[in-house]
Amino acid sequence: MNVLLIGSGGREHALAWALSASPLLTKLYCAPGNPGIAQVAELAAIDITDHRAVINLCKAKNIDFVVVGPEAPLVAGLVNDLNGSGIKAFGPSKFAAQLEGSKGFTKDICANYNIPTAAYGRFKDLEKAKAYLASQGAPIVIKADGLAAGKGVTVAMTLPEAEAALQDIFSGRFGEAECVIEEFLEGEEASFFVLSDGTHVLPLATAQDHKRVGDGDVGPNTGGMGAYSPAPCMTEALCSQALEKIVKPTVKALADMGHPYVGVLYAGLILTKEGPKLIEYNARFGDPETQVMMLRLRDDLLTLLLATADGTLDKVSVRWRDDFALTVVMAAKGYPGDYVKGTEIKGLAQDFGGDVEIFHAGTALKDGRLLAVGGRVLNITALGKTAGDAQVKAYDAIGKIGWPGGFCRKDIGWRAIKS
């Protein structure tokens, strides 16, 4: 079958890499893609925000199935428009994608279905938000309600820091001026992924990422500076609790609302003394968590995604390698602030070994030169028998790459190694 993958980041390169190995695949296309994805798929230079252009591409290329990678097209209703044109697609509807598109929407579902999460308030008025903040004190968590590319959350340890975050949100920096103010919870964070066809739920894998830009998990939040899978802290008992108390009630809530959740559901959890609690949902595969999950996946990704879209998840199962996978993000110097674009990257054509894959995130080819054009640019991903083994392989590969304009954290996976 012909498959179209939507997106251009490291997550999409990892998905393309996995999809390209499927025995069900005839041809893989990607829009708009990147130079790494071009190694396994034919790229289509279209504007993915133009849903009619996506539909026309599907008809021109006889696409049988569309896999939507990023959150923005899902929140914009691309899956609705594809399905409305008779094209099968993987991903939640516009309504269901509000689980990521609106933090307030998700918090209200948690309240209505007794899903464990932090106490919260929703605000569209700055003065009311400030009053609530003053009544709660610090530490506290301030979140922009909508999509913010991983940068709309502030864990404020002081009231002035929290007030500055509110000013940021209500200045319109993240789009619509609406926020959620949450109770500060203490505990280790982990990511838990499942597939849902609207009725059945299939647990996938666990992972942990490093959101802060600096070694030792310090500095501003980013889209993610590295990740590893599995998450050592997520025992079978905790996975079962997360599934039964958090994920399944959420899937039931969307079904009760008449908008069944179909796609991957990524629960960001915090492991408190009372058990796992939901921090937030993402309505798509994580980035950079997908990169490590795809290296560990033993079964055919395309089969799993088709079963999700077809409502037959109860007919499939999924297996994972026992190996540990770890990815290190190489970013342009200055990220997550202002960063330099157009610096050249060399050395990616060499053989890094069978346990290492390099996924492109923010690259472009110009006159035969590979250039960095984004903030997060490369994902150096490795498999190992242990966390330490995978970490050594990843950093050894980084040492062979010639990119003076880039940087990375030097401690990705430290928590897993310590455990």
Helices and strands as residue ranges (DSSP letters): E 2-7, H 10-19, E 27-32, G 37-39, E 42-43, H 51-60, E 65-68, H 71-75, H 78-84, E 88-90, H 98-101, H 103-112, E 120-123, H 126-136, E 140-144, E 153-156, H 159-170, E 179-183, E 188-197, E 201-209, E 212-214, E 218-221, E 226-229, H 236-242, I 243-247, H 248-256, E 262-272, E 275-282, H 289-296, H 301-310, G 313-315, E 324-332, E 344-345, E 356-360, E 363-366, E 369-372, E 376-384, H 387-398, E 406-407, H 414-418
